Amino acid sequence: MKIDNIVKDYLWAFELPEIDNKILRDSCLNIEGQLKEMFPAISEEQGYGSFTTHYHKKYNLFSFPCTELHKLYSSLSKTINLLVNDDNYYIRCWVNIFRKGENISWHNHWEQEYKTYHGYYCVNTEGKHESYTDYVIPNELMKRITSKDGLCVFGKSQGDRHKTSEWNNEGERITIAFYVIPFFAIRNNNIMHNYLPILK
């Protein structure tokens, strides 16, 4: 597998061609429907850009029964093991589903002292109008990463901020985002639920 180091020792990108994104897209839309039955509706002012993103702390997408999701979990684990030299990391993920005119604005994730990572996998992100994610990383120029179905972007949480472009195509822009977190950070933050171990 080829892993591109976009920002030295900070941000990487790689492709996972073994995933069937058409099946995964349909599964994500089905899960969106299930989540809408579980959680209350949200207003436009409640942030995070989409329903499934708004409730990202409430579920782990990898816990839903879906062959392609489980294949993605396995493939991500193999690659993360190459980049993270620690046996004590866990993963939690959610789906971002954006429709025409929607995006997620500038945000960051965990604080540096927790030694966490974050990333996203592109399920359905291509169309007539280019889709991308902008990163601002400390001591670096802004990096723009063009979305491509099957691409995974993975990086450290050490002060970077990022946002997505507005979705201007028909249908849905679908990505699967995730945290990779050491056990001590989960324990210290009293959020033991919804985490799965990185597979060995």
N, C-alpha and C positions, 0 to 999 in steps of 0.2 A: 504494500500500500504506500502511495506517495502522500506525505504530509508536508504541506507548505507552511513554513514559519513566516507569517505575514509581518509580525513584529517580534524581534528576537526575544526568545524565552518569555513571551507574553501572550501572543495570539497566533493560532494555527487554523488551517483549513484543510479538509480532506473530503473525498467523495466516497459514498457508500452505494455503489451500483447494484448491490445485491437486494436492495429494498424495492419492492413494487409500489411506487408512489400512487398509482391509480387506486389500488386497494386501500392503501393507507389514507388517502384523501377521503374516500367514502367512509372509512371507519371513523375518522376524525369528525366528519359531519354528523354521523350517527351518534357519536359520543356527545357532541354539542347538544343534540336533542335530548339526550338523557340528562345532561347537566341542567338544562332549562327546566326539566321536571323536578329537579332536586333543590334548586336555589331560586330565590326571588329575582324578578326582573330588576334591571338597573337603569338609571337615567343616564343621559349623555354626559352629565357633569360628574359622574362618579369615577371617571378616569380609567386608565389602562387601555382605552381604545376599543375593547371588545368584551363580550360577556365571559367567554372562556378564560380570558386573561385576567379579568377583574377577580375571578374566584380561584386564581392560580395556587393560593395557599391551602385550598380546601380539598384538593385531590391530587393523586399521582397518576398521570395518564398511563404509565406502565402497568398499573394494577387492573386495567380493563382487559377483558378477554379478546385479544386480537392477534392473529399470527404475525402480521407484519410489525406490529408494535413490539412484540417479544423478540422478533428478529433484530429490530433496531436497538433494543436494549442490549442484546448480546453483542452486536457489532460495535456499538458505542463503548461498551465495557472493554472490549479488546483493544481499541485504539486509546482509550483513556489510560489503560494500564501502561501503554508505551510512553505517555506524557507525564503522568503523575506517579512519582516514586514513593508511594505510601499504600499500605494494605488496608488502611482504616477509613476509606472514603465511601460515601453513600450518595445515591442519586434520587432526585425528585424532578418530575417533569410535568409540563402542562402544554396545552395546544393554544396557539394564537390564531384566531380566525378573523380576518379583516375583509370587509366588503368595500365596494367602490367609495372613495373619498375618505377612508379610514386609515389610521396609522397609529403607531405608538410613539409618543414624544420622548424627549431626552430623559434618561433615567440611569440609575446605577443599581448595583446589587449589594452584596455583603461588604462590610468594612474589611480593610486589609488584614487586621489582626486575626480574622477567622480562617485565613488561608483557604478560601474557597475558590471555585472556578464556576464559570457559566458558559452556556453555549446554545446554539440552535441548529436545527436540521430543517432544510427546505423541502417541503412536501409538494406544494403547488404555488410557485412564485414567479412563473414566467408568463409573458404575454406581449402584446404590441408595445406597451409602455414599460420601460425598464423598472425593476424593483431593486432596492438596495438597502443596506444598513450602513450608517455612518458611525464611526467610532472616534472618540477623542480620548487618547491615552496619554498619561503624564509623560512629559518630555518628548513627545512625538507629534508630528503633523497629523491632521485628521486623516483617517483611513476610510475609504469607501469600498465596501465589498458588494459586488453585484450578486444578486440572488440567482441561484441556479438549482433547479430541482435535483436532489440527490447530494447537494453540498452540505457539509457540516462545518460550522465555525465554532471554535472552542478557545477560551482564554481565561486568564486569571482575573480575579476581582481585586484589583489593587489601585483603585482610583479612577478607572475609566468610566466614561459615560457613552451612551449610544442611543440611537433612534432609528426608526425605519422610515422609508419614503412613503408618501401617500399612495395607496393602491388605486390605480387608474384604469384597471382592466376589468373585463366582465368576470363573473364568478367570484371566487374567494381566494385571497392570499392566505395560505396555510403554512405555518411553521410549528415545529415542536421545540419548545425551549426547555432548558434544564439547568439545575444547580448540581454541582459535585462538591460535597461538603464533608469535612472530617468529623468523626464521631464526637469529639469534644465540643464542637460548635453546636451540634444538634442538642447535646445534653445541656450545655450551658444556656441555651435559649429556650429550653423546656418545650421543644417541638419534636418529640420522638416519633410521632405518627407520620405516615405517608412517605417514608424513606425506604429505599431498597439498596442492598449492598452492590457495589461494583463487582460484577462477576469475574472470577479468575479463570 
